[in-house]
């Protein structure tokens, strides 16, 4: 027995399914465009850039250092994939791990000076590629409403 098509389930379900497909398409196009730009300009993947960005926002104050679980959630990866990514960037000299000064079982990860320099050099590329991808998507009728909705999100909103 096959599942009924979204249209057979009703107009609301069909509309929701179409919206989800459009959102998935928009995300894929944006990520692919940014990936190409970051890789060509800086030798970074989107996930590597995101990880460096998240870790660069840590601070020494209360709650300033993220646990690996929090980092994984922020970069939308599993904990094991995040650990592998951290190791890869550590091997490139872009990250450094150290023991938590108050809990010897805890390990923190921080962006190295080389990692910070690369991140700052890559930020304009990321911004430019994002704007290009959104401009391209805005020209497509099936994606334009989503691009418009993104533009309406207040600046400084926490994405998580």
N, CA, C and O atoms as a DFTB+ gen file, in Angstrom:
640 C
 N C O
     1  1       0.846      -1.170       0.000
     2  2       0.000       0.000       0.000
     3  2       0.895       1.237       0.000
     4  3       1.861       1.290       0.761
     5  1       0.604       2.209      -0.814
     6  2       1.386       3.432      -0.892
     7  2       0.695       4.545      -0.112
     8  3      -0.524       4.552       0.058
     9  1       1.504       5.470       0.349
    10  2       0.953       6.617       1.074
    11  2       0.269       7.539       0.089
    12  3       0.713       7.670      -1.052
    13  1      -0.816       8.186       0.516
    14  2      -1.491       9.126      -0.374
    15  2      -0.594      10.319      -0.667
    16  3       0.196      10.737       0.180
    17  1      -0.721      10.856      -1.857
    18  2       0.064      12.027      -2.234
    19  2      -0.365      13.204      -1.363
    20  3      -1.473      13.198      -0.828
    21  1       0.504      14.229      -1.208
    22  2       0.128      15.399      -0.419
    23  2      -1.165      16.031      -0.920
    24  3      -1.972      16.491      -0.113
    25  1      -1.381      16.065      -2.242
    26  2      -2.601      16.655      -2.784
    27  2      -3.825      15.871      -2.347
    28  3      -4.879      16.453      -2.087
    29  1      -3.692      14.544      -2.265
    30  2      -4.815      13.710      -1.848
    31  2      -5.104      13.888      -0.360
    32  3      -6.213      13.603       0.090
    33  1      -4.119      14.357       0.409
    34  2      -4.316      14.562       1.839
    35  2      -4.974      15.898       2.137
    36  3      -5.389      16.137       3.271
    37  1      -5.073      16.740       1.187
    38  2      -5.736      18.027       1.372
    39  2      -4.840      19.178       0.974
    40  3      -3.618      19.035       0.929
    41  1      -5.450      20.335       0.682
    42  2      -4.683      21.494       0.214
    43  2      -3.680      22.019       1.242
    44  3      -2.603      22.478       0.862
    45  1      -4.007      21.962       2.522
    46  2      -3.078      22.472       3.534
    47  2      -1.809      21.623       3.571
    48  3      -0.705      22.159       3.661
    49  1      -1.965      20.297       3.501
    50  2      -0.815      19.403       3.513
    51  2       0.013      19.578       2.252
    52  3       1.243      19.587       2.306
    53  1      -0.662      19.717       1.115
    54  2       0.049      19.910      -0.149
    55  2       0.850      21.207      -0.119
    56  3       1.994      21.248      -0.571
    57  1       0.247      22.261       0.413
    58  2       0.921      23.548       0.498
    59  2       2.121      23.464       1.432
    60  3       3.182      24.014       1.134
    61  1       1.960      22.786       2.548
    62  2       3.051      22.610       3.495
    63  2       4.190      21.816       2.869
    64  3       5.361      22.161       3.028
    65  1       3.836      20.750       2.155
    66  2       4.856      19.922       1.495
    67  2       5.595      20.724       0.423
    68  3       6.813      20.604       0.290
    69  1       4.873      21.532      -0.335
    70  2       5.516      22.358      -1.355
    71  2       6.435      23.401      -0.719
    72  3       7.527      23.672      -1.217
    73  1       5.973      23.973       0.381
    74  2       6.802      24.950       1.097
    75  2       8.075      24.321       1.622
    76  3       9.151      24.915       1.544
    77  1       7.950      23.099       2.165
    78  2       9.122      22.396       2.672
    79  2      10.103      22.101       1.534
    80  3      11.312      22.268       1.693
    81  1       9.586      21.668       0.409
    82  2      10.445      21.388      -0.756
    83  2      11.164      22.655      -1.213
    84  3      12.350      22.618      -1.540
    85  1      10.440      23.777      -1.233
    86  2      11.055      25.044      -1.640
    87  2      12.133      25.459      -0.642
    88  3      13.200      25.926      -1.043
    89  1      11.867      25.295       0.641
    90  2      12.846      25.649       1.658
    91  2      14.098      24.775       1.543
    92  3      15.220      25.268       1.655
    93  1      13.898      23.501       1.324
    94  2      15.017      22.574       1.147
    95  2      15.836      22.948      -0.091
    96  3      17.067      22.933      -0.056
    97  1      15.153      23.279      -1.169
    98  2      15.827      23.693      -2.400
    99  2      16.630      24.975      -2.166
   100  3      17.779      25.076      -2.596
   101  1      16.029      25.947      -1.488
   102  2      16.718      27.206      -1.213
   103  2      17.965      26.961      -0.362
   104  3      19.039      27.483      -0.661
   105  1      17.820      26.180       0.680
   106  2      18.963      25.873       1.544
   107  2      20.081      25.201       0.744
   108  3      21.243      25.591       0.852
   109  1      19.737      24.211      -0.043
   110  2      20.737      23.494      -0.839
   111  2      21.470      24.401      -1.807
   112  3      22.690      24.311      -1.950
   113  1      20.730      25.275      -2.469
   114  2      21.362      26.194      -3.426
   115  2      22.299      27.180      -2.730
   116  3      23.410      27.439      -3.194
   117  1      21.829      27.721      -1.612
   118  2      22.659      28.679      -0.876
   119  2      23.925      27.998      -0.371
   120  3      25.028      28.514      -0.547
   121  1      23.758      26.838       0.257
   122  2      24.913      26.144       0.818
   123  2      25.921      25.766      -0.270
   124  3      27.128      25.896      -0.068
   125  1      25.436      25.302      -1.412
   126  2      26.343      24.918      -2.503
   127  2      27.106      26.135      -3.035
   128  3      28.297      26.045      -3.331
   129  1      26.422      27.257      -3.151
   130  2      27.068      28.469      -3.659
   131  2      28.147      28.955      -2.677
   132  3      29.258      29.295      -3.083
   133  1      27.804      28.983      -1.391
   134  2      28.769      29.417      -0.381
   135  2      29.933      28.432      -0.306
   136  3      31.087      28.837      -0.173
   137  1      29.625      27.143      -0.392
   138  2      30.679      26.106      -0.348
   139  2      31.716      26.334      -1.437
   140  3      32.918      26.296      -1.176
   141  1      31.245      26.573      -2.666
   142  2      32.174      26.791      -3.779
   143  2      33.044      28.026      -3.532
   144  3      34.249      28.007      -3.781
   145  1      32.423      29.093      -3.041
   146  2      33.164      30.339      -2.820
   147  2      34.191      30.191      -1.696
   148  3      35.335      30.625      -1.838
   149  1      33.787      29.582      -0.585
   150  2      34.717      29.415       0.537
   151  2      35.856      28.464       0.186
   152  3      37.007      28.704       0.550
   153  1      35.532      27.394      -0.517
   154  2      36.563      26.416      -0.888
   155  2      37.566      27.054      -1.845
   156  3      38.776      26.902      -1.675
   157  1      37.063      27.766      -2.849
   158  2      37.950      28.386      -3.839
   159  2      38.803      29.498      -3.223
   160  3      39.986      29.626      -3.539
   161  1      38.207      30.284      -2.359
   162  2      38.920      31.438      -1.828
   163  2      39.751      31.182      -0.592
   164  3      40.727      31.887      -0.336
   165  1      39.362      30.154       0.195
   166  2      40.007      30.004       1.490
   167  2      40.293      28.559       1.896
   168  3      40.850      28.318       2.966
   169  1      39.917      27.601       1.054
   170  2      40.153      26.196       1.393
   171  2      39.314      25.716       2.562
   172  3      39.713      24.805       3.287
   173  1      38.145      26.330       2.746
   174  2      37.237      25.967       3.835
   175  2      35.917      25.448       3.289
   176  3      35.425      25.924       2.266
   177  1      35.353      24.471       3.979
   178  2      33.994      24.047       3.663
   179  2      33.021      24.922       4.461
   180  3      33.434      25.649       5.365
   181  1      31.757      24.851       4.131
   182  2      30.741      25.590       4.875
   183  2      30.742      25.143       6.334
   184  3      30.649      25.979       7.233
   185  1      30.843      23.851       6.581
   186  2      30.838      23.322       7.955
   187  2      32.074      23.807       8.727
   188  3      31.976      24.152       9.905
   189  1      33.224      23.831       8.067
   190  2      34.438      24.317       8.728
   191  2      34.299      25.794       9.085
   192  3      34.650      26.208      10.190
   193  1      33.786      26.583       8.144
   194  2      33.565      28.003       8.406
   195  2      32.602      28.169       9.574
   196  3      32.850      28.967      10.477
   197  1      31.504      27.417       9.559
   198  2      30.507      27.513      10.633
   199  2      31.102      27.156      11.985
   200  3      30.835      27.826      12.982
   201  1      31.906      26.104      12.021
   202  2      32.535      25.694      13.273
   203  2      33.483      26.777      13.787
   204  3      33.450      27.119      14.969
   205  1      34.320      27.312      12.915
   206  2      35.219      28.393      13.325
   207  2      34.422      29.596      13.824
   208  3      34.789      30.223      14.818
   209  1      33.344      29.910      13.136
   210  2      32.506      31.044      13.521
   211  2      31.897      30.829      14.902
   212  3      31.962      31.717      15.752
   213  1      31.308      29.663      15.132
   214  2      30.686      29.362      16.423
   215  2      31.728      29.419      17.540
   216  3      31.501      30.043      18.577
   217  1      32.849      28.777      17.325
   218  2      33.879      28.743      18.372
   219  2      34.515      30.109      18.603
   220  3      34.980      30.390      19.708
   221  1      34.543      30.958      17.585
   222  2      35.138      32.291      17.743
   223  2      34.284      33.194      18.625
   224  3      34.761      34.214      19.123
   225  1      33.033      32.821      18.814
   226  2      32.117      33.635      19.623
   227  2      32.142      33.269      21.106
   228  3      31.450      33.895      21.908
   229  1      32.932      32.264      21.477
   230  2      33.059      31.893      22.882
   231  2      33.755      33.020      23.640
   232  3      34.434      33.858      23.046
   233  1      33.575      33.026      24.965
   234  2      34.249      34.008      25.808
   235  2      34.570      33.361      27.148
   236  3      34.086      32.272      27.458
   237  1      35.383      34.036      27.928
   238  2      35.841      33.481      29.200
   239  2      34.852      33.666      30.340
   240  3      35.055      33.108      31.418
   241  1      33.797      34.427      30.135
   242  2      32.821      34.652      31.194
   243  2      31.945      33.438      31.471
   244  3      32.115      32.379      30.865
   245  1      31.005      33.609      32.397
   246  2      30.071      32.552      32.767
   247  2      29.360      32.022      31.526
   248  3      28.770      32.784      30.760
   249  1      29.424      30.715      31.340
   250  2      28.763      30.082      30.197
   251  2      29.382      30.411      28.858
   252  3      28.767      30.195      27.814
   253  1      30.590      30.930      28.881
   254  2      31.212      31.387      27.645
   255  2      31.794      30.304      26.770
   256  3      31.931      30.485      25.560
   257  1      32.142      29.168      27.376
   258  2      32.700      28.072      26.594
   259  2      31.632      27.024      26.334
   260  3      30.870      26.655      27.228
   261  1      31.589      26.560      25.115
   262  2      30.571      25.604      24.706
   263  2      31.049      24.172      24.887
   264  3      32.214      23.850      24.652
   265  1      30.127      23.329      25.307
   266  2      30.398      21.903      25.340
   267  2      30.256      21.384      23.913
   268  3      29.610      22.013      23.076
   269  1      30.865      20.229      23.644
   270  2      30.828      19.678      22.289
   271  2      29.385      19.474      21.815
   272  3      29.097      19.660      20.633
   273  1      28.491      19.103      22.704
   274  2      27.079      18.926      22.342
   275  2      26.484      20.247      21.840
   276  3      25.746      20.266      20.855
   277  1      26.806      21.339      22.515
   278  2      26.309      22.647      22.103
   279  2      26.899      23.065      20.765
   280  3      26.203      23.631      19.922
   281  1      28.171      22.789      20.573
   282  2      28.824      23.106      19.302
   283  2      28.164      22.307      18.182
   284  3      27.874      22.852      17.117
   285  1      27.924      21.012      18.421
   286  2      27.293      20.145      17.419
   287  2      25.916      20.677      17.032
   288  3      25.563      20.691      15.853
   289  1      25.146      21.112      18.014
   290  2      23.813      21.665      17.728
   291  2      23.929      22.942      16.903
   292  3      23.141      23.167      15.985
   293  1      24.904      23.772      17.230
   294  2      25.071      25.044      16.529
   295  2      25.482      24.866      15.076
   296  3      25.086      25.658      14.221
   297  1      26.270      23.836      14.785
   298  2      26.718      23.617      13.404
   299  2      25.893      22.548      12.697
   300  3      26.191      22.177      11.562
   301  1      24.866      22.057      13.364
   302  2      23.918      21.085      12.815
   303  2      24.624      19.821      12.321
   304  3      24.479      19.403      11.172
   305  1      25.395      19.230      13.240
   306  2      26.071      17.966      12.976
   307  2      25.906      17.078      14.202
   308  3      25.567      17.563      15.281
   309  1      26.138      15.801      14.042
   310  2      26.152      14.906      15.191
   311  2      27.390      15.218      16.018
   312  3      28.321      15.862      15.534
   313  1      27.400      14.758      17.272
   314  2      28.575      14.996      18.111
   315  2      29.814      14.320      17.533
   316  3      30.907      14.884      17.571
   317  1      29.646      13.118      16.999
   318  2      30.814      12.427      16.446
   319  2      31.336      13.141      15.198
   320  3      32.548      13.252      15.016
   321  1      30.450      13.618      14.351
   322  2      30.888      14.356      13.154
   323  2      31.555      15.671      13.555
   324  3      32.522      16.100      12.926
   325  1      31.036      16.305      14.598
   326  2      31.634      17.546      15.079
   327  2      33.028      17.293      15.634
   328  3      33.950      18.070      15.384
   329  1      33.185      16.211      16.383
   330  2      34.496      15.856      16.928
   331  2      35.491      15.601      15.802
   332  3      36.641      16.034      15.885
   333  1      35.064      14.906      14.754
   334  2      35.954      14.659      13.603
   335  2      36.333      15.975      12.920
   336  3      37.477      16.165      12.508
   337  1      35.361      16.877      12.806
   338  2      35.615      18.173      12.188
   339  2      36.594      18.988      13.041
   340  3      37.504      19.620      12.505
   341  1      36.412      18.976      14.348
   342  2      37.333      19.670      15.252
   343  2      38.745      19.101      15.088
   344  3      39.715      19.853      15.000
   345  1      38.851      17.786      15.049
   346  2      40.160      17.146      14.890
   347  2      40.815      17.563      13.574
   348  3      42.007      17.867      13.537
   349  1      40.035      17.575      12.504
   350  2      40.565      17.970      11.194
   351  2      41.104      19.407      11.236
   352  3      42.189      19.686      10.726
   353  1      40.331      20.313      11.850
   354  2      40.772      21.708      11.916
   355  2      41.925      21.887      12.902
   356  3      42.778      22.754      12.711
   357  1      41.950      21.078      13.945
   358  2      43.074      21.114      14.877
   359  2      44.354      20.665      14.166
   360  3      45.417      21.253      14.364
   361  1      44.247      19.630      13.343
   362  2      45.403      19.140      12.584
   363  2      45.920      20.187      11.592
   364  3      47.100      20.183      11.240
   365  1      45.047      21.070      11.148
   366  2      45.449      22.151      10.240
   367  2      45.976      23.364      11.005
   368  3      46.400      24.347      10.398
   369  1      45.949      23.295      12.336
   370  2      46.437      24.404      13.149
   371  2      45.433      25.525      13.327
   372  3      45.810      26.621      13.742
   373  1      44.165      25.284      13.024
   374  2      43.141      26.322      13.104
   375  2      42.408      26.326      14.443
   376  3      41.768      27.314      14.803
   377  1      42.506      25.223      15.175
   378  2      41.879      25.092      16.489
   379  2      42.893      24.522      17.458
   380  3      43.872      23.893      17.058
   381  1      42.644      24.750      18.744
   382  2      43.469      24.147      19.798
   383  2      42.533      23.672      20.903
   384  3      41.553      24.340      21.232
   385  1      42.844      22.516      21.467
   386  2      42.072      21.989      22.594
   387  2      42.897      22.159      23.865
   388  3      44.126      22.091      23.841
   389  1      42.194      22.380      24.975
   390  2      42.875      22.467      26.265
   391  2      41.919      22.037      27.367
   392  3      40.700      22.052      27.197
   393  1      42.494      21.654      28.498
   394  2      41.691      21.193      29.624
   395  2      40.997      22.368      30.307
   396  3      41.558      23.456      30.437
   397  1      39.784      22.124      30.730
   398  2      39.038      23.119      31.503
   399  2      39.790      23.361      32.805
   400  3      40.124      22.401      33.500
   401  1      40.063      24.602      33.154
   402  2      40.838      24.869      34.371
   403  2      40.113      24.472      35.662
   404  3      40.766      24.227      36.676
   405  1      38.794      24.406      35.645
   406  2      38.043      24.075      36.859
   407  2      37.548      22.640      36.909
   408  3      37.146      22.157      37.967
   409  1      37.575      21.951      35.765
   410  2      37.116      20.555      35.717
   411  2      38.026      19.810      34.759
   412  3      37.865      19.910      33.543
   413  1      38.975      19.069      35.292
   414  2      39.992      18.418      34.469
   415  2      39.407      17.406      33.484
   416  3      40.105      16.958      32.575
   417  1      38.143      17.043      33.653
   418  2      37.516      16.120      32.701
   419  2      37.041      16.855      31.456
   420  3      36.869      16.250      30.398
   421  1      36.832      18.153      31.585
   422  2      36.320      18.946      30.468
   423  2      37.420      19.378      29.523
   424  3      38.523      19.726      29.945
   425  1      37.109      19.350      28.256
   426  2      38.057      19.808      27.234
   427  2      37.378      20.911      26.429
   428  3      36.273      20.738      25.915
   429  1      38.055      22.035      26.333
   430  2      37.555      23.147      25.543
   431  2      38.278      23.188      24.206
   432  3      39.397      22.692      24.068
   433  1      37.635      23.772      23.251
   434  2      38.233      23.982      21.938
   435  2      38.179      25.468      21.645
   436  3      37.140      26.107      21.807
   437  1      39.289      26.004      21.218
   438  2      39.356      27.425      20.923
   439  2      39.971      27.627      19.542
   440  3      40.747      26.797      19.070
   441  1      39.621      28.716      18.914
   442  2      40.170      29.050      17.602
   443  2      41.579      29.614      17.800
   444  3      41.790      30.513      18.614
   445  1      42.525      29.079      17.053
   446  2      43.913      29.546      17.139
   447  2      44.030      30.894      16.424
   448  3      43.124      31.283      15.686
   449  1      45.133      31.605      16.638
   450  2      45.343      32.858      15.896
   451  2      45.263      32.644      14.369
   452  3      44.720      33.481      13.648
   453  1      45.810      31.517      13.891
   454  2      45.737      31.219      12.448
   455  2      44.283      31.009      12.016
   456  3      43.870      31.452      10.944
   457  1      43.523      30.330      12.867
   458  2      42.109      30.100      12.573
   459  2      41.314      31.395      12.551
   460  3      40.446      31.585      11.700
   461  1      41.616      32.291      13.496
   462  2      40.933      33.590      13.537
   463  2      41.252      34.413      12.284
   464  3      40.374      35.065      11.718
   465  1      42.495      34.375      11.868
   466  2      42.895      35.117      10.668
   467  2      42.174      34.573       9.439
   468  3      41.679      35.338       8.611
   469  1      42.120      33.258       9.327
   470  2      41.426      32.646       8.187
   471  2      39.936      32.956       8.229
   472  3      39.334      33.271       7.202
   473  1      39.344      32.869       9.413
   474  2      37.916      33.174       9.559
   475  2      37.626      34.617       9.144
   476  3      36.676      34.870       8.403
   477  1      38.433      35.553       9.614
   478  2      38.205      36.964       9.269
   479  2      38.397      37.210       7.777
   480  3      37.692      38.029       7.188
   481  1      39.339      36.512       7.166
   482  2      39.533      36.646       5.719
   483  2      38.364      36.046       4.954
   484  3      38.013      36.527       3.876
   485  1      37.757      34.993       5.508
   486  2      36.667      34.287       4.815
   487  2      35.300      34.934       5.028
   488  3      34.386      34.709       4.234
   489  1      35.145      35.732       6.083
   490  2      33.825      36.335       6.362
   491  2      33.260      37.121       5.168
   492  3      32.102      36.915       4.805
   493  1      34.039      38.009       4.555
   494  2      33.483      38.746       3.413
   495  2      33.086      37.817       2.253
   496  3      32.101      38.077       1.562
   497  1      33.836      36.759       2.046
   498  2      33.495      35.792       0.995
   499  2      32.172      35.121       1.318
   500  3      31.323      34.960       0.441
   501  1      31.994      34.732       2.560
   502  2      30.750      34.097       2.992
   503  2      29.568      35.051       2.789
   504  3      28.533      34.658       2.252
   505  1      29.730      36.295       3.219
   506  2      28.658      37.299       3.083
   507  2      28.320      37.549       1.612
   508  3      27.150      37.600       1.233
   509  1      29.367      37.706       0.787
   510  2      29.136      37.964      -0.639
   511  2      28.423      36.790      -1.295
   512  3      27.473      36.982      -2.054
   513  1      28.881      35.569      -1.002
   514  2      28.264      34.384      -1.603
   515  2      26.820      34.226      -1.143
   516  3      25.958      33.833      -1.928
   517  1      26.553      34.529       0.118
   518  2      25.176      34.461       0.619
   519  2      24.290      35.452      -0.117
   520  3      23.190      35.104      -0.547
   521  1      24.760      36.678      -0.265
   522  2      23.964      37.699      -0.974
   523  2      23.738      37.308      -2.443
   524  3      22.646      37.499      -2.980
   525  1      24.769      36.762      -3.080
   526  2      24.626      36.327      -4.471
   527  2      23.596      35.207      -4.591
   528  3      22.739      35.234      -5.474
   529  1      23.685      34.228      -3.701
   530  2      22.756      33.100      -3.745
   531  2      21.330      33.553      -3.485
   532  3      20.399      33.066      -4.127
   533  1      21.149      34.476      -2.555
   534  2      19.804      34.980      -2.267
   535  2      19.259      35.810      -3.429
   536  3      18.074      35.727      -3.749
   537  1      20.110      36.601      -4.052
   538  2      19.670      37.391      -5.210
   539  2      19.248      36.474      -6.352
   540  3      18.243      36.728      -7.015
   541  1      20.004      35.424      -6.581
   542  2      19.648      34.451      -7.611
   543  2      18.321      33.772      -7.284
   544  3      17.469      33.602      -8.156
   545  1      18.154      33.388      -6.024
   546  2      16.918      32.715      -5.611
   547  2      15.719      33.649      -5.675
   548  3      14.611      33.214      -5.988
   549  1      15.930      34.918      -5.386
   550  2      14.825      35.882      -5.416
   551  2      14.242      36.031      -6.819
   552  3      13.092      36.443      -6.975
   553  1      15.027      35.701      -7.829
   554  2      14.559      35.795      -9.216
   555  2      13.725      34.589      -9.634
   556  3      13.166      34.575     -10.731
   557  1      13.635      33.588      -8.781
   558  2      12.861      32.380      -9.090
   559  2      11.545      32.439      -8.331
   560  3      11.542      32.518      -7.103
   561  1      10.422      32.400      -9.052
   562  2       9.111      32.575      -8.399
   563  2       8.837      31.610      -7.249
   564  3       8.177      31.980      -6.279
   565  1       9.336      30.376      -7.346
   566  2       9.067      29.398      -6.287
   567  2       9.895      29.651      -5.029
   568  3       9.561      29.144      -3.958
   569  1      10.981      30.436      -5.148
   570  2      11.856      30.706      -4.012
   571  2      11.742      32.136      -3.489
   572  3      12.119      32.414      -2.351
   573  1      11.228      33.035      -4.312
   574  2      11.154      34.451      -3.941
   575  2      10.436      34.699      -2.611
   576  3      10.907      35.518      -1.822
   577  1       9.319      34.030      -2.332
   578  2       8.658      34.289      -1.037
   579  2       9.536      33.925       0.165
   580  3       9.487      34.596       1.196
   581  1      10.323      32.883       0.034
   582  2      11.208      32.494       1.125
   583  2      12.333      33.510       1.311
   584  3      12.697      33.838       2.440
   585  1      12.874      34.001       0.217
   586  2      13.925      35.019       0.296
   587  2      13.357      36.267       0.973
   588  3      14.018      36.881       1.810
   589  1      12.140      36.634       0.610
   590  2      11.479      37.789       1.220
   591  2      11.285      37.546       2.721
   592  3      11.507      38.452       3.525
   593  1      10.874      36.341       3.102
   594  2      10.674      36.010       4.516
   595  2      11.986      36.101       5.287
   596  3      12.000      36.566       6.427
   597  1      13.085      35.666       4.683
   598  2      14.395      35.770       5.333
   599  2      14.766      37.238       5.580
   600  3      15.331      37.582       6.618
   601  1      14.441      38.082       4.619
   602  2      14.770      39.499       4.738
   603  2      13.982      40.149       5.878
   604  3      14.397      41.180       6.407
   605  1      12.855      39.556       6.256
   606  2      12.007      40.111       7.317
   607  2      12.457      39.717       8.717
   608  3      11.970      40.279       9.698
   609  1      13.379      38.761       8.830
   610  2      13.853      38.343      10.148
   611  2      14.672      39.481      10.747
   612  3      15.607      39.969      10.113
   613  1      14.330      39.908      11.967
   614  2      15.055      41.035      12.569
   615  2      16.548      40.727      12.737
   616  3      16.928      39.603      13.065
   617  1      17.365      41.722      12.512
   618  2      18.805      41.589      12.686
   619  2      19.104      41.309      14.151
   620  3      18.484      41.887      15.044
   621  1      20.056      40.418      14.389
   622  2      20.426      40.089      15.755
   623  2      19.588      38.990      16.367
   624  3      19.806      38.630      17.524
   625  1      18.623      38.439      15.619
   626  2      17.808      37.350      16.147
   627  2      18.677      36.117      16.341
   628  3      19.545      35.821      15.520
   629  1      18.439      35.407      17.426
   630  2      19.173      34.175      17.703
   631  2      18.586      33.075      16.830
   632  3      17.398      32.779      16.951
   633  1      19.392      32.446      15.937
   634  2      18.859      31.444      15.035
   635  2      18.475      30.144      15.716
   636  3      17.760      29.330      15.131
   637  1      18.936      29.931      16.939
   638  2      18.649      28.668      17.605
   639  2      17.568      28.838      18.634
   640  3      17.192      27.873      19.300
